Amino acid sequence: VQEIRPAPPPVVAAPPAKPTKTTAAMVCTKMGKPEMPSVNWSGEALYKAVATVKSGRVTAVEITSMRGGVDRKAQRALIQAIEQTLRDTYECPGDHVFEQEFQFKIE
């Protein structure tokens, strides 16, 4: 007599966890605020910076404008202020890549 059993259910691996975005607040012990440059422009500007940290210091920065309508001269000044702030005031022990948003409201 042969016994017939149902096949065991297939083993399904859980989908890999979606990596959460690392923010500056998660890895940095000091974070300065950008100096507001004097620009002949008014409105709101929003930027996303992706910073690479090596041995606790920001070594590379990639900045993307998240909102259009900023004139070129003002945009250059704002991006320069963000880069300088990240490089000069952020202390993030270890090696990381983090994202940080910067919003400016100029009236």
N, C-alpha and C positions, 0 to 999 in steps of 0.2 A: 504494500500500500504506500503510495507516494503522497506526501503532505504538501499542499499548495498554500503558500502564505502570500499576502499582498507585499509588494515591494516596499521597502522603507521610503519615506518621503525624501526627495532630493535635498541635499544640504545646500542652502543658498547663503552665500557670503553677503554680509551687510554691505551696502555701498560705502565706499570710503567716505569718511567724514570730510565735509567741505572745510577747507582751511579758513579760519577766521582771519580777517584782515588785522594785521598788527598795527596798532596806533601808537603814536608817540607816548601817550599817557601810560601805555602798558610797559614800555621799556626804558623811558627816560626819567632821570631823577631831577633834572633841571631843564626848564623850557622857558625861554624868553618870548616876549611879544615883539613883533616887527615895529620899528619906528615908522610912523606914518610919514611918507615922503610928501613934500609939498608939490602938488600937481594941479594943473589947471583943468580939472575935470571933476564932475560930481556924479554920484550914483552909487550903485553897489557892485562890488567885484568879488568873485569867489574863485579860489584857486585850490587845486589839490597838488600837494607836494609828495613825491615818493623819495625818501632819503635813504641812502646806504650808509651804515655806520660800521666802522672798523676800529677796534680797540677803544670803543667809547666815544669816538668823535665822528661827526658827519663828514664823509669824504666825497659824496656825490649827491646831487639833487636834480630831480626831474620835475618840472612844474607844468601843470596843465591848467588852462583857463576853463572854468566850469560854467561861465556865463559870458556871453558876448557883449559887445557894446562899449568896451573900454578902449579909449583911443590909444594908439601905439606908444606914444611917449609916456602916458600914465601907466600903461601895462608894463613897460620896461622898468619903470621906477618901482612899481609894486613887486614885481618878480625879484628884482635886485634886493629889495628890503627883506623879502622872505628868505632868499638864499643866504644873505648875510646873517640873519637871525639864526637860521638852522646851523650854520657853520660856527658861529661865534658863541651862541648861548646854550645850545642843546648839549646835555651830557647824558649819554645813554650807554651804561656799562655793557661791554661785550660787543658782539658783531650782530647786526640786525638790518632788516629793511623794513621801514615803517611808512605809513601814510598819515598825512596830517592835512586838514583843510584850514584855509585862512580866508576869512571874510572881511572885507573892508566896506565901510559905509562912509562915503565922503559927501558932505553937503556944501 
